[in-house]
Amino acid sequence: MAQCDFHPDRPGVGICMRCRTPICAACCTRVFGINHCHACLKALAQRRDPERRRAAEAAKAVLLLGLVFLLFTGAFWLIEGRFAP
């Protein structure tokens, strides 16, 4: 039986599907039914941060452009209403 790579005194009960290392019950985290070790989960979390930042910045830019458009069209609507004959 394989031993856990992170805890050599414990038997491996699963294999991390990303790095293929044997892991014990304490190291095993199941995400959508797939075993992951804590090192791979940490690497996945660090990799996603820039993607989330870009998505958040894009959402902010779209909201800002929408607000500017509404203010711009609202200003012309008010001007047109006041100066109409």
PDB file of N, CA, C and O in Angstrom:
ATOM      1  N   MET A   1       0.844  -1.185   0.000  1.00  0.00           N
ATOM      2  CA  MET A   1       0.000   0.000   0.000  1.00  0.00           C
ATOM      3  C   MET A   1       0.884   1.241   0.000  1.00  0.00           C
ATOM      4  O   MET A   1       1.907   1.277   0.684  1.00  0.00           O
ATOM      5  N   ALA A   2       0.501   2.237  -0.749  1.00  0.00           N
ATOM      6  CA  ALA A   2       1.269   3.467  -0.865  1.00  0.00           C
ATOM      7  C   ALA A   2       1.094   4.333   0.379  1.00  0.00           C
ATOM      8  O   ALA A   2       0.051   4.313   1.033  1.00  0.00           O
ATOM      9  N   GLN A   3       2.132   5.085   0.684  1.00  0.00           N
ATOM     10  CA  GLN A   3       2.105   6.009   1.811  1.00  0.00           C
ATOM     11  C   GLN A   3       1.819   7.420   1.298  1.00  0.00           C
ATOM     12  O   GLN A   3       2.127   7.747   0.152  1.00  0.00           O
ATOM     13  N   CYS A   4       1.228   8.249   2.157  1.00  0.00           N
ATOM     14  CA  CYS A   4       0.937   9.631   1.811  1.00  0.00           C
ATOM     15  C   CYS A   4       2.250  10.388   1.585  1.00  0.00           C
ATOM     16  O   CYS A   4       3.194  10.228   2.358  1.00  0.00           O
ATOM     17  N   ASP A   5       2.316  11.200   0.547  1.00  0.00           N
ATOM     18  CA  ASP A   5       3.520  11.981   0.279  1.00  0.00           C
ATOM     19  C   ASP A   5       3.744  13.079   1.311  1.00  0.00           C
ATOM     20  O   ASP A   5       4.884  13.474   1.555  1.00  0.00           O
ATOM     21  N   PHE A   6       2.683  13.569   1.910  1.00  0.00           N
ATOM     22  CA  PHE A   6       2.793  14.657   2.873  1.00  0.00           C
ATOM     23  C   PHE A   6       2.892  14.147   4.314  1.00  0.00           C
ATOM     24  O   PHE A   6       3.438  14.833   5.178  1.00  0.00           O
ATOM     25  N   HIS A   7       2.368  12.955   4.572  1.00  0.00           N
ATOM     26  CA  HIS A   7       2.437  12.316   5.897  1.00  0.00           C
ATOM     27  C   HIS A   7       2.920  10.880   5.722  1.00  0.00           C
ATOM     28  O   HIS A   7       2.099   9.982   5.535  1.00  0.00           O
ATOM     29  N   PRO A   8       4.224  10.641   5.777  1.00  0.00           N
ATOM     30  CA  PRO A   8       4.749   9.289   5.520  1.00  0.00           C
ATOM     31  C   PRO A   8       4.281   8.228   6.518  1.00  0.00           C
ATOM     32  O   PRO A   8       4.375   7.033   6.236  1.00  0.00           O
ATOM     33  N   ASP A   9       3.780   8.649   7.674  1.00  0.00           N
ATOM     34  CA  ASP A   9       3.330   7.681   8.669  1.00  0.00           C
ATOM     35  C   ASP A   9       1.889   7.234   8.438  1.00  0.00           C
ATOM     36  O   ASP A   9       1.389   6.390   9.182  1.00  0.00           O
ATOM     37  N   ARG A  10       1.213   7.771   7.435  1.00  0.00           N
ATOM     38  CA  ARG A  10      -0.186   7.435   7.162  1.00  0.00           C
ATOM     39  C   ARG A  10      -0.312   6.741   5.809  1.00  0.00           C
ATOM     40  O   ARG A  10       0.420   7.052   4.869  1.00  0.00           O
ATOM     41  N   PRO A  11      -1.249   5.799   5.721  1.00  0.00           N
ATOM     42  CA  PRO A  11      -1.440   5.124   4.424  1.00  0.00           C
ATOM     43  C   PRO A  11      -2.176   6.036   3.444  1.00  0.00           C
ATOM     44  O   PRO A  11      -3.006   6.854   3.840  1.00  0.00           O
ATOM     45  N   GLY A  12      -1.865   5.886   2.197  1.00  0.00           N
ATOM     46  CA  GLY A  12      -2.556   6.652   1.160  1.00  0.00           C
ATOM     47  C   GLY A  12      -3.915   6.042   0.882  1.00  0.00           C
ATOM     48  O   GLY A  12      -4.017   4.839   0.645  1.00  0.00           O
ATOM     49  N   VAL A  13      -4.958   6.855   0.908  1.00  0.00           N
ATOM     50  CA  VAL A  13      -6.311   6.364   0.645  1.00  0.00           C
ATOM     51  C   VAL A  13      -6.822   6.837  -0.720  1.00  0.00           C
ATOM     52  O   VAL A  13      -7.883   6.405  -1.172  1.00  0.00           O
ATOM     53  N   GLY A  14      -6.076   7.710  -1.361  1.00  0.00           N
ATOM     54  CA  GLY A  14      -6.492   8.206  -2.671  1.00  0.00           C
ATOM     55  C   GLY A  14      -5.299   8.762  -3.420  1.00  0.00           C
ATOM     56  O   GLY A  14      -4.184   8.816  -2.902  1.00  0.00           O
ATOM     57  N   ILE A  15      -5.557   9.170  -4.640  1.00  0.00           N
ATOM     58  CA  ILE A  15      -4.513   9.750  -5.485  1.00  0.00           C
ATOM     59  C   ILE A  15      -5.015  11.097  -5.980  1.00  0.00           C
ATOM     60  O   ILE A  15      -6.152  11.223  -6.436  1.00  0.00           O
ATOM     61  N   CYS A  16      -4.153  12.099  -5.882  1.00  0.00           N
ATOM     62  CA  CYS A  16      -4.495  13.419  -6.412  1.00  0.00           C
ATOM     63  C   CYS A  16      -4.553  13.313  -7.934  1.00  0.00           C
ATOM     64  O   CYS A  16      -3.617  12.823  -8.565  1.00  0.00           O
ATOM     65  N   MET A  17      -5.633  13.765  -8.506  1.00  0.00           N
ATOM     66  CA  MET A  17      -5.819  13.626  -9.941  1.00  0.00           C
ATOM     67  C   MET A  17      -5.020  14.638 -10.756  1.00  0.00           C
ATOM     68  O   MET A  17      -4.942  14.512 -11.979  1.00  0.00           O
ATOM     69  N   ARG A  18      -4.430  15.631 -10.111  1.00  0.00           N
ATOM     70  CA  ARG A  18      -3.615  16.607 -10.838  1.00  0.00           C
ATOM     71  C   ARG A  18      -2.145  16.200 -10.845  1.00  0.00           C
ATOM     72  O   ARG A  18      -1.511  16.176 -11.900  1.00  0.00           O
ATOM     73  N   CYS A  19      -1.597  15.877  -9.659  1.00  0.00           N
ATOM     74  CA  CYS A  19      -0.159  15.549  -9.590  1.00  0.00           C
ATOM     75  C   CYS A  19       0.108  14.056  -9.447  1.00  0.00           C
ATOM     76  O   CYS A  19       1.263  13.630  -9.469  1.00  0.00           O
ATOM     77  N   ARG A  20      -0.949  13.256  -9.301  1.00  0.00           N
ATOM     78  CA  ARG A  20      -0.848  11.791  -9.224  1.00  0.00           C
ATOM     79  C   ARG A  20      -0.046  11.281  -8.029  1.00  0.00           C
ATOM     80  O   ARG A  20       0.592  10.232  -8.119  1.00  0.00           O
ATOM     81  N   THR A  21      -0.070  12.006  -6.914  1.00  0.00           N
ATOM     82  CA  THR A  21       0.622  11.534  -5.720  1.00  0.00           C
ATOM     83  C   THR A  21      -0.378  10.892  -4.776  1.00  0.00           C
ATOM     84  O   THR A  21      -1.527  11.329  -4.699  1.00  0.00           O
ATOM     85  N   PRO A  22       0.049   9.846  -4.047  1.00  0.00           N
ATOM     86  CA  PRO A  22      -0.834   9.242  -3.044  1.00  0.00           C
ATOM     87  C   PRO A  22      -1.050  10.213  -1.881  1.00  0.00           C
ATOM     88  O   PRO A  22      -0.111  10.873  -1.436  1.00  0.00           O
ATOM     89  N   ILE A  23      -2.273  10.296  -1.397  1.00  0.00           N
ATOM     90  CA  ILE A  23      -2.600  11.194  -0.287  1.00  0.00           C
ATOM     91  C   ILE A  23      -3.450  10.458   0.742  1.00  0.00           C
ATOM     92  O   ILE A  23      -4.213   9.550   0.411  1.00  0.00           O
ATOM     93  N   CYS A  24      -3.299  10.874   2.000  1.00  0.00           N
ATOM     94  CA  CYS A  24      -4.063  10.271   3.080  1.00  0.00           C
ATOM     95  C   CYS A  24      -5.421  10.966   3.191  1.00  0.00           C
ATOM     96  O   CYS A  24      -5.710  11.899   2.442  1.00  0.00           O
ATOM     97  N   ALA A  25      -6.243  10.510   4.123  1.00  0.00           N
ATOM     98  CA  ALA A  25      -7.578  11.072   4.298  1.00  0.00           C
ATOM     99  C   ALA A  25      -7.511  12.534   4.740  1.00  0.00           C
ATOM    100  O   ALA A  25      -8.382  13.324   4.373  1.00  0.00           O
ATOM    101  N   ALA A  26      -6.497  12.908   5.518  1.00  0.00           N
ATOM    102  CA  ALA A  26      -6.368  14.292   5.982  1.00  0.00           C
ATOM    103  C   ALA A  26      -5.973  15.233   4.845  1.00  0.00           C
ATOM    104  O   ALA A  26      -6.324  16.413   4.875  1.00  0.00           O
ATOM    105  N   CYS A  27      -5.266  14.744   3.869  1.00  0.00           N
ATOM    106  CA  CYS A  27      -4.806  15.582   2.753  1.00  0.00           C
ATOM    107  C   CYS A  27      -5.792  15.618   1.598  1.00  0.00           C
ATOM    108  O   CYS A  27      -5.717  16.505   0.748  1.00  0.00           O
ATOM    109  N   CYS A  28      -6.701  14.681   1.556  1.00  0.00           N
ATOM    110  CA  CYS A  28      -7.607  14.539   0.426  1.00  0.00           C
ATOM    111  C   CYS A  28      -8.761  15.535   0.519  1.00  0.00           C
ATOM    112  O   CYS A  28      -9.466  15.592   1.527  1.00  0.00           O
ATOM    113  N   THR A  29      -8.942  16.311  -0.534  1.00  0.00           N
ATOM    114  CA  THR A  29     -10.087  17.204  -0.656  1.00  0.00           C
ATOM    115  C   THR A  29     -10.781  16.865  -1.962  1.00  0.00           C
ATOM    116  O   THR A  29     -10.164  16.878  -3.027  1.00  0.00           O
ATOM    117  N   ARG A  30     -12.061  16.565  -1.874  1.00  0.00           N
ATOM    118  CA  ARG A  30     -12.828  16.204  -3.069  1.00  0.00           C
ATOM    119  C   ARG A  30     -13.552  17.433  -3.589  1.00  0.00           C
ATOM    120  O   ARG A  30     -14.306  18.077  -2.859  1.00  0.00           O
ATOM    121  N   VAL A  31     -13.321  17.752  -4.845  1.00  0.00           N
ATOM    122  CA  VAL A  31     -14.002  18.846  -5.516  1.00  0.00           C
ATOM    123  C   VAL A  31     -14.712  18.248  -6.723  1.00  0.00           C
ATOM    124  O   VAL A  31     -14.068  17.738  -7.639  1.00  0.00           O
ATOM    125  N   PHE A  32     -16.035  18.312  -6.722  1.00  0.00           N
ATOM    126  CA  PHE A  32     -16.852  17.707  -7.770  1.00  0.00           C
ATOM    127  C   PHE A  32     -16.529  16.223  -7.930  1.00  0.00           C
ATOM    128  O   PHE A  32     -16.515  15.699  -9.043  1.00  0.00           O
ATOM    129  N   GLY A  33     -16.272  15.559  -6.818  1.00  0.00           N
ATOM    130  CA  GLY A  33     -16.002  14.125  -6.834  1.00  0.00           C
ATOM    131  C   GLY A  33     -14.600  13.741  -7.263  1.00  0.00           C
ATOM    132  O   GLY A  33     -14.334  12.562  -7.496  1.00  0.00           O
ATOM    133  N   ILE A  34     -13.699  14.700  -7.373  1.00  0.00           N
ATOM    134  CA  ILE A  34     -12.324  14.431  -7.818  1.00  0.00           C
ATOM    135  C   ILE A  34     -11.366  14.758  -6.677  1.00  0.00           C
ATOM    136  O   ILE A  34     -11.461  15.824  -6.070  1.00  0.00           O
ATOM    137  N   ASN A  35     -10.440  13.839  -6.384  1.00  0.00           N
ATOM    138  CA  ASN A  35      -9.464  14.033  -5.313  1.00  0.00           C
ATOM    139  C   ASN A  35      -8.399  15.052  -5.707  1.00  0.00           C
ATOM    140  O   ASN A  35      -7.871  15.024  -6.819  1.00  0.00           O
ATOM    141  N   HIS A  36      -8.096  15.952  -4.773  1.00  0.00           N
ATOM    142  CA  HIS A  36      -7.014  16.924  -4.956  1.00  0.00           C
ATOM    143  C   HIS A  36      -6.227  17.010  -3.655  1.00  0.00           C
ATOM    144  O   HIS A  36      -6.800  16.906  -2.570  1.00  0.00           O
ATOM    145  N   CYS A  37      -4.915  17.200  -3.760  1.00  0.00           N
ATOM    146  CA  CYS A  37      -4.098  17.442  -2.574  1.00  0.00           C
ATOM    147  C   CYS A  37      -4.079  18.938  -2.288  1.00  0.00           C
ATOM    148  O   CYS A  37      -4.462  19.742  -3.138  1.00  0.00           O
ATOM    149  N   HIS A  38      -3.634  19.309  -1.094  1.00  0.00           N
ATOM    150  CA  HIS A  38      -3.649  20.722  -0.709  1.00  0.00           C
ATOM    151  C   HIS A  38      -2.679  21.553  -1.549  1.00  0.00           C
ATOM    152  O   HIS A  38      -2.926  22.739  -1.772  1.00  0.00           O
ATOM    153  N   ALA A  39      -1.597  20.963  -2.012  1.00  0.00           N
ATOM    154  CA  ALA A  39      -0.634  21.707  -2.836  1.00  0.00           C
ATOM    155  C   ALA A  39      -1.249  22.065  -4.192  1.00  0.00           C
ATOM    156  O   ALA A  39      -1.057  23.178  -4.683  1.00  0.00           O
ATOM    157  N   CYS A  40      -1.981  21.138  -4.796  1.00  0.00           N
ATOM    158  CA  CYS A  40      -2.613  21.418  -6.084  1.00  0.00           C
ATOM    159  C   CYS A  40      -3.756  22.415  -5.928  1.00  0.00           C
ATOM    160  O   CYS A  40      -3.952  23.265  -6.796  1.00  0.00           O
ATOM    161  N   LEU A  41      -4.514  22.324  -4.834  1.00  0.00           N
ATOM    162  CA  LEU A  41      -5.584  23.293  -4.602  1.00  0.00           C
ATOM    163  C   LEU A  41      -5.025  24.696  -4.420  1.00  0.00           C
ATOM    164  O   LEU A  41      -5.606  25.669  -4.901  1.00  0.00           O
ATOM    165  N   LYS A  42      -3.897  24.799  -3.727  1.00  0.00           N
ATOM    166  CA  LYS A  42      -3.261  26.105  -3.543  1.00  0.00           C
ATOM    167  C   LYS A  42      -2.792  26.666  -4.884  1.00  0.00           C
ATOM    168  O   LYS A  42      -2.950  27.859  -5.146  1.00  0.00           O
ATOM    169  N   ALA A  43      -2.221  25.823  -5.725  1.00  0.00           N
ATOM    170  CA  ALA A  43      -1.768  26.265  -7.046  1.00  0.00           C
ATOM    171  C   ALA A  43      -2.945  26.695  -7.913  1.00  0.00           C
ATOM    172  O   ALA A  43      -2.846  27.675  -8.651  1.00  0.00           O
ATOM    173  N   LEU A  44      -4.060  25.967  -7.826  1.00  0.00           N
ATOM    174  CA  LEU A  44      -5.247  26.346  -8.589  1.00  0.00           C
ATOM    175  C   LEU A  44      -5.802  27.691  -8.125  1.00  0.00           C
ATOM    176  O   LEU A  44      -6.223  28.507  -8.945  1.00  0.00           O
ATOM    177  N   ALA A  45      -5.803  27.919  -6.821  1.00  0.00           N
ATOM    178  CA  ALA A  45      -6.321  29.185  -6.282  1.00  0.00           C
ATOM    179  C   ALA A  45      -5.449  30.354  -6.711  1.00  0.00           C
ATOM    180  O   ALA A  45      -5.974  31.418  -7.039  1.00  0.00           O
ATOM    181  N   GLN A  46      -4.155  30.189  -6.718  1.00  0.00           N
ATOM    182  CA  GLN A  46      -3.259  31.269  -7.133  1.00  0.00           C
ATOM    183  C   GLN A  46      -3.380  31.542  -8.617  1.00  0.00           C
ATOM    184  O   GLN A  46      -3.222  32.683  -9.052  1.00  0.00           O
ATOM    185  N   ARG A  47      -3.657  30.521  -9.396  1.00  0.00           N
ATOM    186  CA  ARG A  47      -3.775  30.692 -10.837  1.00  0.00           C
ATOM    187  C   ARG A  47      -5.057  31.433 -11.206  1.00  0.00           C
ATOM    188  O   ARG A  47      -5.075  32.159 -12.200  1.00  0.00           O
ATOM    189  N   ARG A  48      -6.122  31.270 -10.437  1.00  0.00           N
ATOM    190  CA  ARG A  48      -7.400  31.882 -10.754  1.00  0.00           C
ATOM    191  C   ARG A  48      -7.477  33.357 -10.374  1.00  0.00           C
ATOM    192  O   ARG A  48      -8.291  34.087 -10.940  1.00  0.00           O
ATOM    193  N   ASP A  49      -6.667  33.811  -9.445  1.00  0.00           N
ATOM    194  CA  ASP A  49      -6.755  35.194  -8.995  1.00  0.00           C
ATOM    195  C   ASP A  49      -6.623  36.204 -10.128  1.00  0.00           C
ATOM    196  O   ASP A  49      -7.452  37.110 -10.204  1.00  0.00           O
ATOM    197  N   PRO A  50      -5.630  36.105 -11.016  1.00  0.00           N
ATOM    198  CA  PRO A  50      -5.549  37.080 -12.113  1.00  0.00           C
ATOM    199  C   PRO A  50      -6.774  37.029 -13.036  1.00  0.00           C
ATOM    200  O   PRO A  50      -7.206  38.063 -13.544  1.00  0.00           O
ATOM    201  N   GLU A  51      -7.330  35.844 -13.253  1.00  0.00           N
ATOM    202  CA  GLU A  51      -8.522  35.730 -14.089  1.00  0.00           C
ATOM    203  C   GLU A  51      -9.695  36.458 -13.451  1.00  0.00           C
ATOM    204  O   GLU A  51     -10.446  37.150 -14.138  1.00  0.00           O
ATOM    205  N   ARG A  52      -9.853  36.309 -12.158  1.00  0.00           N
ATOM    206  CA  ARG A  52     -10.948  36.987 -11.454  1.00  0.00           C
ATOM    207  C   ARG A  52     -10.748  38.492 -11.461  1.00  0.00           C
ATOM    208  O   ARG A  52     -11.709  39.245 -11.617  1.00  0.00           O
ATOM    209  N   ARG A  53      -9.514  38.936 -11.295  1.00  0.00           N
ATOM    210  CA  ARG A  53      -9.244  40.375 -11.325  1.00  0.00           C
ATOM    211  C   ARG A  53      -9.596  40.972 -12.678  1.00  0.00           C
ATOM    212  O   ARG A  53     -10.210  42.036 -12.752  1.00  0.00           O
ATOM    213  N   ARG A  54      -9.210  40.291 -13.743  1.00  0.00           N
ATOM    214  CA  ARG A  54      -9.516  40.785 -15.090  1.00  0.00           C
ATOM    215  C   ARG A  54     -11.018  40.834 -15.308  1.00  0.00           C
ATOM    216  O   ARG A  54     -11.524  41.792 -15.893  1.00  0.00           O
ATOM    217  N   ALA A  55     -11.737  39.828 -14.853  1.00  0.00           N
ATOM    218  CA  ALA A  55     -13.184  39.806 -15.015  1.00  0.00           C
ATOM    219  C   ALA A  55     -13.832  40.936 -14.215  1.00  0.00           C
ATOM    220  O   ALA A  55     -14.770  41.576 -14.691  1.00  0.00           O
ATOM    221  N   ALA A  56     -13.337  41.180 -13.009  1.00  0.00           N
ATOM    222  CA  ALA A  56     -13.880  42.259 -12.180  1.00  0.00           C
ATOM    223  C   ALA A  56     -13.586  43.620 -12.813  1.00  0.00           C
ATOM    224  O   ALA A  56     -14.448  44.499 -12.814  1.00  0.00           O
ATOM    225  N   GLU A  57     -12.395  43.796 -13.343  1.00  0.00           N
ATOM    226  CA  GLU A  57     -12.052  45.059 -14.001  1.00  0.00           C
ATOM    227  C   GLU A  57     -12.895  45.274 -15.251  1.00  0.00           C
ATOM    228  O   GLU A  57     -13.312  46.399 -15.528  1.00  0.00           O
ATOM    229  N   ALA A  58     -13.148  44.221 -16.003  1.00  0.00           N
ATOM    230  CA  ALA A  58     -13.986  44.336 -17.192  1.00  0.00           C
ATOM    231  C   ALA A  58     -15.419  44.700 -16.815  1.00  0.00           C
ATOM    232  O   ALA A  58     -16.050  45.517 -17.486  1.00  0.00           O
ATOM    233  N   ALA A  59     -15.931  44.098 -15.746  1.00  0.00           N
ATOM    234  CA  ALA A  59     -17.289  44.420 -15.292  1.00  0.00           C
ATOM    235  C   ALA A  59     -17.368  45.869 -14.836  1.00  0.00           C
ATOM    236  O   ALA A  59     -18.351  46.550 -15.126  1.00  0.00           O
ATOM    237  N   LYS A  60     -16.364  46.348 -14.136  1.00  0.00           N
ATOM    238  CA  LYS A  60     -16.348  47.748 -13.705  1.00  0.00           C
ATOM    239  C   LYS A  60     -16.309  48.682 -14.902  1.00  0.00           C
ATOM    240  O   LYS A  60     -16.988  49.709 -14.905  1.00  0.00           O
ATOM    241  N   ALA A  61     -15.530  48.344 -15.914  1.00  0.00           N
ATOM    242  CA  ALA A  61     -15.436  49.185 -17.109  1.00  0.00           C
ATOM    243  C   ALA A  61     -16.779  49.237 -17.834  1.00  0.00           C
ATOM    244  O   ALA A  61     -17.192  50.303 -18.292  1.00  0.00           O
ATOM    245  N   VAL A  62     -17.456  48.111 -17.943  1.00  0.00           N
ATOM    246  CA  VAL A  62     -18.761  48.085 -18.607  1.00  0.00           C
ATOM    247  C   VAL A  62     -19.768  48.916 -17.824  1.00  0.00           C
ATOM    248  O   VAL A  62     -20.541  49.664 -18.421  1.00  0.00           O
ATOM    249  N   LEU A  63     -19.773  48.799 -16.505  1.00  0.00           N
ATOM    250  CA  LEU A  63     -20.682  49.599 -15.687  1.00  0.00           C
ATOM    251  C   LEU A  63     -20.379  51.085 -15.807  1.00  0.00           C
ATOM    252  O   LEU A  63     -21.298  51.900 -15.896  1.00  0.00           O
ATOM    253  N   LEU A  64     -19.112  51.441 -15.810  1.00  0.00           N
ATOM    254  CA  LEU A  64     -18.734  52.842 -15.940  1.00  0.00           C
ATOM    255  C   LEU A  64     -19.150  53.402 -17.303  1.00  0.00           C
ATOM    256  O   LEU A  64     -19.677  54.512 -17.381  1.00  0.00           O
ATOM    257  N   LEU A  65     -18.919  52.645 -18.372  1.00  0.00           N
ATOM    258  CA  LEU A  65     -19.337  53.090 -19.698  1.00  0.00           C
ATOM    259  C   LEU A  65     -20.856  53.229 -19.786  1.00  0.00           C
ATOM    260  O   LEU A  65     -21.359  54.163 -20.411  1.00  0.00           O
ATOM    261  N   GLY A  66     -21.571  52.321 -19.174  1.00  0.00           N
ATOM    262  CA  GLY A  66     -23.031  52.414 -19.153  1.00  0.00           C
ATOM    263  C   GLY A  66     -23.505  53.647 -18.414  1.00  0.00           C
ATOM    264  O   GLY A  66     -24.438  54.318 -18.855  1.00  0.00           O
ATOM    265  N   LEU A  67     -22.870  53.954 -17.291  1.00  0.00           N
ATOM    266  CA  LEU A  67     -23.224  55.144 -16.513  1.00  0.00           C
ATOM    267  C   LEU A  67     -22.929  56.412 -17.300  1.00  0.00           C
ATOM    268  O   LEU A  67     -23.742  57.336 -17.311  1.00  0.00           O
ATOM    269  N   VAL A  68     -21.789  56.467 -17.951  1.00  0.00           N
ATOM    270  CA  VAL A  68     -21.436  57.627 -18.773  1.00  0.00           C
ATOM    271  C   VAL A  68     -22.436  57.784 -19.914  1.00  0.00           C
ATOM    272  O   VAL A  68     -22.854  58.902 -20.217  1.00  0.00           O
ATOM    273  N   PHE A  69     -22.820  56.698 -20.540  1.00  0.00           N
ATOM    274  CA  PHE A  69     -23.805  56.761 -21.622  1.00  0.00           C
ATOM    275  C   PHE A  69     -25.137  57.300 -21.110  1.00  0.00           C
ATOM    276  O   PHE A  69     -25.746  58.157 -21.751  1.00  0.00           O
ATOM    277  N   LEU A  70     -25.597  56.801 -19.954  1.00  0.00           N
ATOM    278  CA  LEU A  70     -26.867  57.281 -19.402  1.00  0.00           C
ATOM    279  C   LEU A  70     -26.795  58.757 -19.038  1.00  0.00           C
ATOM    280  O   LEU A  70     -27.738  59.502 -19.306  1.00  0.00           O
ATOM    281  N   LEU A  71     -25.713  59.187 -18.443  1.00  0.00           N
ATOM    282  CA  LEU A  71     -25.570  60.600 -18.103  1.00  0.00           C
ATOM    283  C   LEU A  71     -25.515  61.466 -19.358  1.00  0.00           C
ATOM    284  O   LEU A  71     -26.115  62.540 -19.400  1.00  0.00           O
ATOM    285  N   PHE A  72     -24.813  61.013 -20.356  1.00  0.00           N
ATOM    286  CA  PHE A  72     -24.675  61.753 -21.613  1.00  0.00           C
ATOM    287  C   PHE A  72     -26.028  61.892 -22.301  1.00  0.00           C
ATOM    288  O   PHE A  72     -26.414  62.992 -22.697  1.00  0.00           O
ATOM    289  N   THR A  73     -26.746  60.787 -22.444  1.00  0.00           N
ATOM    290  CA  THR A  73     -28.057  60.850 -23.097  1.00  0.00           C
ATOM    291  C   THR A  73     -29.066  61.599 -22.239  1.00  0.00           C
ATOM    292  O   THR A  73     -29.927  62.296 -22.778  1.00  0.00           O
ATOM    293  N   GLY A  74     -28.982  61.476 -20.932  1.00  0.00           N
ATOM    294  CA  GLY A  74     -29.886  62.215 -20.042  1.00  0.00           C
ATOM    295  C   GLY A  74     -29.666  63.711 -20.136  1.00  0.00           C
ATOM    296  O   GLY A  74     -30.626  64.482 -20.115  1.00  0.00           O
ATOM    297  N   ALA A  75     -28.414  64.131 -20.239  1.00  0.00           N
ATOM    298  CA  ALA A  75     -28.113  65.562 -20.362  1.00  0.00           C
ATOM    299  C   ALA A  75     -28.691  66.108 -21.661  1.00  0.00           C
ATOM    300  O   ALA A  75     -29.282  67.188 -21.658  1.00  0.00           O
ATOM    301  N   PHE A  76     -28.538  65.395 -22.768  1.00  0.00           N
ATOM    302  CA  PHE A  76     -29.104  65.861 -24.025  1.00  0.00           C
ATOM    303  C   PHE A  76     -30.630  65.846 -23.999  1.00  0.00           C
ATOM    304  O   PHE A  76     -31.268  66.705 -24.608  1.00  0.00           O
ATOM    305  N   TRP A  77     -31.212  64.892 -23.309  1.00  0.00           N
ATOM    306  CA  TRP A  77     -32.669  64.833 -23.199  1.00  0.00           C
ATOM    307  C   TRP A  77     -33.188  66.047 -22.440  1.00  0.00           C
ATOM    308  O   TRP A  77     -34.198  66.642 -22.816  1.00  0.00           O
ATOM    309  N   LEU A  78     -32.482  66.413 -21.359  1.00  0.00           N
ATOM    310  CA  LEU A  78     -32.885  67.592 -20.595  1.00  0.00           C
ATOM    311  C   LEU A  78     -32.696  68.865 -21.408  1.00  0.00           C
ATOM    312  O   LEU A  78     -33.563  69.740 -21.392  1.00  0.00           O
ATOM    313  N   ILE A  79     -31.582  68.983 -22.117  1.00  0.00           N
ATOM    314  CA  ILE A  79     -31.320  70.176 -22.929  1.00  0.00           C
ATOM    315  C   ILE A  79     -32.363  70.294 -24.034  1.00  0.00           C
ATOM    316  O   ILE A  79     -32.883  71.381 -24.288  1.00  0.00           O
ATOM    317  N   GLU A  80     -32.666  69.190 -24.682  1.00  0.00           N
ATOM    318  CA  GLU A  80     -33.642  69.212 -25.767  1.00  0.00           C
ATOM    319  C   GLU A  80     -35.017  69.624 -25.260  1.00  0.00           C
ATOM    320  O   GLU A  80     -35.726  70.365 -25.942  1.00  0.00           O
ATOM    321  N   GLY A  81     -35.398  69.169 -24.106  1.00  0.00           N
ATOM    322  CA  GLY A  81     -36.687  69.524 -23.528  1.00  0.00           C
ATOM    323  C   GLY A  81     -36.796  70.976 -23.158  1.00  0.00           C
ATOM    324  O   GLY A  81     -37.876  71.555 -23.273  1.00  0.00           O
ATOM    325  N   ARG A  82     -35.726  71.583 -22.721  1.00  0.00           N
ATOM    326  CA  ARG A  82     -35.757  72.989 -22.280  1.00  0.00           C
ATOM    327  C   ARG A  82     -35.724  73.949 -23.456  1.00  0.00           C
ATOM    328  O   ARG A  82     -36.358  75.003 -23.401  1.00  0.00           O
ATOM    329  N   PHE A  83     -35.007  73.617 -24.512  1.00  0.00           N
ATOM    330  CA  PHE A  83     -34.844  74.539 -25.617  1.00  0.00           C
ATOM    331  C   PHE A  83     -35.806  74.279 -26.771  1.00  0.00           C
ATOM    332  O   PHE A  83     -35.748  74.964 -27.792  1.00  0.00           O
ATOM    333  N   ALA A  84     -36.674  73.311 -26.617  1.00  0.00           N
ATOM    334  CA  ALA A  84     -37.642  73.031 -27.698  1.00  0.00           C
ATOM    335  C   ALA A  84     -38.680  74.143 -27.766  1.00  0.00           C
ATOM    336  O   ALA A  84     -39.054  74.689 -26.728  1.00  0.00           O
ATOM    337  N   PRO A  85     -39.160  74.498 -28.970  1.00  0.00           N
ATOM    338  CA  PRO A  85     -40.162  75.563 -29.103  1.00  0.00           C
ATOM    339  C   PRO A  85     -41.520  75.194 -28.568  1.00  0.00           C
ATOM    340  O   PRO A  85     -42.446  76.003 -28.623  1.00  0.00           O
TER     341      PRO A  85
END
